[in-house]
Amino acid sequence: MKKIEAVIKPFKLDEVREAISELGISGLTVTEVKGFGRQKGHTELYRGAEYVVDFLPKTKVEVVIADEQVDAVIEAIVKAAHTGKIGDGKIFVTPVEHVVRIRTGETNEAAI
């Protein structure tokens, strides 16, 4: 099993969620996060004063899937989240050793 974490632009969340759902994946976790990469934030003007916004609002989508679904999920996220502009985000894939569904006690792939 693998955990996919995608950090995307917030307005792309619905498209990413729909793309993942179309693959038959029903569970995901969404978190509002802040951060920056190469984008490095930006300068804004507020009441005549300039200030730097270091951390930009992003959305993190997390999903745990079977190994054979990884490529399809990554492709769906990239297609749905792509704008072609800086700050489109990143996808991280990490191994998951063990999963337990608390309600039933099911484990591993039966639990996802």
URMODA-V406926 format. One record per helix or strand. SS is the DSSP state (h for helix, s for strand). FROM is the first residue (numbers start at 0). TO is the last residue. If there is no record, write none. Layout:
SS,FROM,TO  SS,FROM,TO
//
This chain:
s,1,7  h,9,21  s,28,34  s,41,45  s,48,52  s,55,64  h,66,80  s,88,94  s,99,99  s,106,106  h,107,110
//
